[in-house]
């Protein structure tokens, strides 16, 4: 339900509808923030490299969200957060200096791929409805190999906590595309000075069933020094593209541990609906589902989540 408006339109008068005034003010604010952030990035890049950025691609970004989640066994949990990414495009062709807010790699891999921020999966595989732990990190991404089927890069960074937390990440990703199904292999080696070593292995299978339906099957294995335990997650996600920036996602997942023996300790299922709510930058989503933890005798714990995402985008006009 995007509302187009003419930036050269005359000033508002007493007969201008309130909705039009609010929509123009919201668009103007979004453009102001996005443009100012892009200008700051390019100015800093020019200062260090003595090279004008011009119209070259800059992957800086500003993103904000708010969400409300309620499960049967907990009170309403709200989350408000924003993330900024500081990108310097003129450093070198392969080396990118980036400052951005990063979510926990382990939580992302073990969480429901169809639902955003509805729950946090801890490094031991336990499920909570608390806000994900995010930190700002400053570092450099070095692309080692980049082809259509294989990508590898290494990240040197410092998580901006007190005390500072240096880290090193190595990502390896291989994709095999066949006539019937696509196979993906992802391997991450992560080392934090404070948390120690982390390892993520992931095998995915993806299939585009038709023009609107896509199926993905995620299989993840993680290990951390902190938990000293292997955790496995399987997640089958069916995505239905409804067109006009609308989509439905259906998900079934299971988590397992290897300690004291291999066993499945939780299951989950969810349905998530997402659509563009306003213009090109405000999205809304509604998710409903249930978790089945072993600690509760696998009794269902239903949940519902409402979330709004704001992307601050600079106009290309």
Order of alpha helices (4+ residues) and beta strands (2+ residues): alpha-beta-beta-beta-alpha-beta-beta-beta-beta-beta-beta-beta-beta-beta-beta-beta-beta-beta
